[in-house]
Amino acid sequence: MLGAVGHTPVVRLNHVVPPNSAEIYIKLEFLNPTGSYKDRMAKSIIEEAERRGDLKPGMTIVEATGGSTGSSLAFICAAKKYPFTVISSNAFALEKLRTMEALGATLDIVPSSEGITPSLFPTMMKRAKELARGDGYYFADQFNNKDASVGYEGIGQELLEQFPGGIDAFCGAVGGAGMVMGVSKVLKAKWPSTHVAVLEPASSPAITEGRPGKHSVEGIGIGFVPPHLDRSLYDEACAVQEEEARNMCRRLAREEGLLVGTSTGLNVVAAIDLAKRLGPGKTVVTIAVDTGLKYMNGNLFTD
């Protein structure tokens, strides 16, 4: 199963891109085993820790996560026979929590009646750190662990092969920021002029305005500027309205046949803005982060 991680295709968006715009391509990361690009990060975090000797057989892995990272780590832990404890919250999609449990994870839930608030992730991380202080635990620590971006560099390497003529712009939403930073590191080493934009929900503009807020775009907008975010690896930070992202998810499903989650909708909204600015003859690339099947219990596709 571990060999199934990565090597995802790219497709061109044909119907949601306005006339006189650059071409937009989207890399289908929902084709990873658990339906998310986080499989790459989870595999990298665990295998790099094993390689260093920090993670040994029988140890329990601990992580604080809003969903897809938890599912991905649960998948890798199941394949490698590590116990896994997840600190999560009822603010996140029930499908994700159930997926973690189905893959053998033990869940420790932090209640949050107001959804994804600025204090939620710090609270979850504090609990994870406290648990991981015990003997026999390894804290995956996606927001600070440099191994997180190593797995995402594979996306960049694949894009080099898939776009031999170059990429004019790349954009991606930021949670822990490992994905955008890992991809940017590879792209800018080959094509320094590639314009890289990092994205966040406009209702929680921690990067663009230094002001975190409440929102409901799972997996991004963690309430603080993530340590992985390297100012030398991106050219622009953009805030995207959540309702635009949700509307784009519905359009992608109905007009392109792409069933994706809200952070992917946000990515495409920003990619369209870049495509309009760059104009015909240019190439914009973004990421289909995860499958929309993870959000069927909510109202993403019914509003």
VMD Tcl script that draws the C-alpha trace (Angstrom):
set ca {
  {0.00 0.00 0.00}
  {2.80 2.45 0.77}
  {3.92 2.28 -2.86}
  {0.54 3.67 -3.90}
  {1.34 7.08 -2.38}
  {2.10 9.78 -4.96}
  {2.46 9.75 -8.77}
  {-0.86 11.56 -9.22}
  {-2.07 12.94 -12.58}
  {-2.83 16.52 -13.57}
  {-5.87 17.64 -15.57}
  {-6.77 20.93 -17.22}
  {-9.86 22.78 -16.03}
  {-12.08 23.37 -19.05}
  {-15.31 25.02 -17.92}
  {-14.81 27.16 -14.80}
  {-11.94 29.23 -16.24}
  {-13.09 32.51 -17.84}
  {-12.07 33.54 -21.38}
  {-8.79 35.37 -21.98}
  {-7.15 33.64 -19.02}
  {-4.13 31.44 -18.54}
  {-4.66 27.69 -18.60}
  {-5.28 26.14 -15.17}
  {-4.15 22.64 -14.31}
  {-5.01 20.81 -11.10}
  {-3.04 17.91 -9.62}
  {-5.40 15.20 -8.39}
  {-3.98 14.49 -4.95}
  {-7.27 12.95 -3.85}
  {-6.12 9.85 -5.75}
  {-3.72 9.00 -2.91}
  {-4.83 5.97 -0.83}
  {-6.82 7.88 1.82}
  {-8.09 10.50 -0.64}
  {-5.71 13.28 0.39}
  {-2.26 14.70 -0.28}
  {-1.53 14.30 3.43}
  {-0.56 10.67 2.71}
  {2.73 12.03 1.35}
  {3.47 13.96 4.54}
  {2.47 11.12 6.86}
  {4.70 8.64 5.04}
  {7.63 11.06 5.12}
  {7.25 11.93 8.82}
  {7.19 8.29 9.89}
  {9.90 7.00 7.56}
  {12.31 9.84 8.32}
  {11.82 9.28 12.08}
  {12.49 5.57 11.57}
  {15.61 6.32 9.55}
  {17.02 8.52 12.35}
  {16.10 6.00 15.03}
  {13.68 8.39 16.77}
  {10.77 6.03 16.11}
  {11.12 2.40 17.10}
  {8.81 -0.64 16.86}
  {6.14 -0.65 19.54}
  {6.11 3.13 20.08}
  {2.79 4.99 19.87}
  {2.54 7.91 17.45}
  {0.61 11.00 18.61}
  {-0.71 13.89 16.50}
  {-3.10 16.82 16.78}
  {-5.10 17.08 13.56}
  {-8.34 18.29 12.07}
  {-8.83 15.28 9.88}
  {-6.92 14.38 6.73}
  {-3.54 14.24 8.47}
  {-5.12 11.92 11.01}
  {-6.51 9.62 8.33}
  {-3.16 9.58 6.53}
  {-1.15 8.86 9.67}
  {-3.66 6.18 10.67}
  {-3.17 4.54 7.26}
  {0.63 4.58 7.50}
  {0.55 3.42 11.13}
  {-1.75 0.53 10.21}
  {0.57 -0.50 7.37}
  {3.64 -0.29 9.64}
  {1.96 -1.67 12.79}
  {2.31 1.38 15.05}
  {-0.41 2.31 17.58}
  {-1.74 5.82 16.85}
  {-3.52 8.34 19.09}
  {-5.21 11.37 17.52}
  {-6.09 14.59 19.32}
  {-8.96 16.02 17.25}
  {-12.27 17.84 17.63}
  {-15.95 17.64 16.83}
  {-15.39 20.82 14.79}
  {-14.21 18.61 11.92}
  {-16.06 16.34 9.49}
  {-17.48 13.20 11.07}
  {-16.38 11.20 8.02}
  {-12.74 12.03 8.80}
  {-13.04 11.03 12.45}
  {-14.71 7.76 11.50}
  {-12.02 7.05 8.90}
  {-9.30 7.43 11.53}
  {-11.12 5.02 13.83}
  {-11.70 2.55 11.00}
  {-7.94 2.53 10.38}
  {-7.29 1.70 14.03}
  {-6.60 5.11 15.57}
  {-7.58 6.02 19.14}
  {-9.40 9.38 19.22}
  {-9.17 12.01 21.99}
  {-11.77 14.67 21.16}
  {-11.51 18.36 22.14}
  {-15.08 19.78 22.10}
  {-15.62 23.01 20.13}
  {-19.20 24.22 19.87}
  {-18.14 27.24 17.75}
  {-16.30 25.34 15.03}
  {-12.69 26.10 14.07}
  {-11.72 28.94 16.41}
  {-8.26 30.57 16.76}
  {-7.69 28.71 20.03}
  {-8.68 25.23 18.82}
  {-5.43 24.06 17.22}
  {-3.20 25.43 20.03}
  {-5.41 23.59 22.55}
  {-5.19 20.35 20.58}
  {-1.42 20.70 20.18}
  {-0.95 21.32 23.90}
  {-2.82 18.12 24.73}
  {-0.80 16.15 22.16}
  {2.50 17.45 23.56}
  {1.46 16.53 27.09}
  {0.58 12.99 26.03}
  {3.78 12.57 24.02}
  {5.95 13.36 27.05}
  {5.29 9.84 28.30}
  {7.64 6.97 27.58}
  {7.06 5.11 24.35}
  {5.41 7.98 22.44}
  {6.48 9.83 19.30}
  {4.89 13.23 18.54}
  {4.50 13.60 14.76}
  {4.15 17.41 15.19}
  {3.18 18.26 11.62}
  {3.32 22.03 12.23}
  {6.97 22.04 13.35}
  {8.43 18.82 11.96}
  {10.67 19.58 8.97}
  {10.08 16.07 7.66}
  {6.55 17.22 6.73}
  {7.75 19.21 3.72}
  {10.08 16.43 2.53}
  {7.14 14.30 1.42}
  {5.57 17.23 -0.42}
  {8.72 17.85 -2.42}
  {7.61 14.79 -4.38}
  {4.69 16.84 -5.74}
  {7.19 19.38 -7.03}
  {9.35 16.71 -8.63}
  {6.32 15.22 -10.37}
  {5.30 18.67 -11.63}
  {8.76 19.15 -13.17}
  {8.14 16.00 -15.21}
  {4.52 16.85 -16.02}
  {5.30 20.43 -17.17}
  {8.67 20.33 -18.98}
  {7.87 23.71 -20.52}
  {7.59 25.39 -17.14}
  {4.92 26.67 -14.75}
  {4.16 30.39 -14.57}
  {2.27 30.33 -11.27}
  {1.48 27.89 -8.47}
  {-0.92 28.44 -5.59}
  {-2.03 26.47 -2.56}
  {-3.88 26.90 0.72}
  {-1.86 26.91 3.92}
  {-2.43 24.79 7.00}
  {0.95 23.67 8.25}
  {2.40 25.16 5.00}
  {4.52 22.07 4.30}
  {2.89 21.41 0.93}
  {3.31 24.85 -0.62}
  {6.82 25.26 0.79}
  {7.92 21.79 -0.35}
  {6.56 22.32 -3.86}
  {7.90 25.88 -4.11}
  {11.39 24.77 -3.06}
  {11.51 22.37 -6.01}
  {9.83 24.63 -8.59}
  {11.86 27.73 -7.79}
  {15.12 25.77 -7.90}
  {14.31 24.96 -11.55}
  {12.25 28.01 -12.50}
  {13.03 30.98 -10.19}
  {10.43 33.16 -11.91}
  {7.50 30.86 -11.03}
  {5.04 32.99 -9.05}
  {3.99 31.20 -5.85}
  {0.92 32.32 -3.89}
  {0.00 31.06 -0.42}
  {-3.70 31.14 0.44}
  {-5.86 31.36 3.56}
  {-9.54 31.96 4.40}
  {-10.44 35.66 4.43}
  {-12.25 35.09 7.73}
  {-8.96 34.04 9.37}
  {-6.24 36.25 7.81}
  {-3.35 35.28 10.10}
  {-0.78 35.52 7.29}
  {-2.15 38.47 5.30}
  {-3.23 40.62 8.26}
  {-1.88 38.96 11.41}
  {-5.46 38.47 12.60}
  {-6.72 34.89 13.04}
  {-10.46 34.27 13.15}
  {-13.20 31.67 13.15}
  {-13.84 29.78 9.90}
  {-14.96 26.39 8.62}
  {-12.45 25.47 5.89}
  {-11.01 22.25 7.26}
  {-7.29 21.63 7.11}
  {-6.14 25.24 6.68}
  {-6.25 28.52 8.62}
  {-4.81 27.06 11.82}
  {-4.97 30.33 13.78}
  {-1.28 31.27 13.63}
  {1.49 31.68 11.07}
  {2.92 28.17 10.67}
  {6.64 27.69 11.36}
  {7.13 26.01 7.97}
  {6.14 29.21 6.13}
  {9.32 30.62 4.54}
  {8.96 34.13 3.14}
  {11.72 33.48 0.60}
  {9.66 30.70 -1.00}
  {6.49 32.59 -1.90}
  {5.72 35.80 -3.76}
  {2.23 36.62 -2.57}
  {-0.23 35.82 0.22}
  {-3.94 35.96 -0.64}
  {-7.10 35.72 1.44}
  {-10.07 34.02 -0.24}
  {-13.71 34.33 0.80}
  {-15.02 31.05 2.18}
  {-18.34 31.32 0.37}
  {-16.54 31.72 -2.96}
  {-14.60 28.55 -2.17}
  {-17.77 26.64 -1.31}
  {-19.50 27.84 -4.47}
  {-16.47 26.77 -6.50}
  {-16.67 23.26 -5.02}
  {-20.22 23.00 -6.36}
  {-19.17 24.35 -9.77}
  {-16.24 21.94 -9.98}
  {-18.55 19.02 -9.24}
  {-21.26 20.05 -11.70}
  {-19.17 21.59 -14.48}
  {-15.88 19.68 -14.35}
  {-16.89 16.40 -12.69}
  {-14.42 17.02 -9.85}
  {-15.71 16.19 -6.36}
  {-13.41 18.04 -3.95}
  {-13.33 19.65 -0.50}
  {-13.50 23.33 0.43}
  {-9.77 23.98 0.53}
  {-9.56 22.81 -3.09}
  {-12.38 25.17 -4.00}
  {-10.36 27.93 -2.36}
  {-7.29 26.91 -4.38}
  {-9.22 27.11 -7.64}
  {-10.74 30.52 -6.81}
  {-7.21 31.87 -6.33}
  {-5.91 30.05 -9.42}
  {-8.60 31.73 -11.52}
  {-7.57 35.13 -10.18}
  {-3.96 34.40 -11.12}
  {-5.03 33.10 -14.55}
  {-6.97 36.29 -15.28}
  {-4.00 38.41 -14.27}
  {-1.48 36.40 -16.31}
  {-3.62 36.03 -19.43}
  {-3.52 33.61 -22.37}
  {-0.41 31.58 -23.07}
  {0.52 31.13 -19.42}
  {0.15 28.14 -17.11}
  {-1.23 28.11 -13.55}
  {-1.12 24.97 -11.40}
  {-2.88 24.18 -8.14}
  {-3.79 21.15 -6.06}
  {-6.93 19.07 -5.56}
  {-6.24 18.54 -1.87}
  {-8.80 15.90 -0.97}
  {-11.99 14.21 -2.12}
  {-15.41 15.74 -1.60}
  {-16.60 12.35 -0.34}
  {-15.16 13.38 3.04}
  {-17.76 16.16 3.34}
  {-21.04 14.50 2.41}
  {-22.48 14.71 5.93}
  {-22.31 18.51 5.83}
  {-23.97 21.05 3.55}
  {-21.07 21.71 1.17}
  {-22.91 20.29 -1.83}
  {-26.49 21.02 -0.76}
  {-26.61 24.77 -0.04}
}
mol new
graphics top color blue
foreach p $ca { graphics top sphere $p radius 0.5 }
foreach p [lrange $ca 0 end-1] q [lrange $ca 1 end] { graphics top cylinder $p $q radius 0.2 }
display resetview
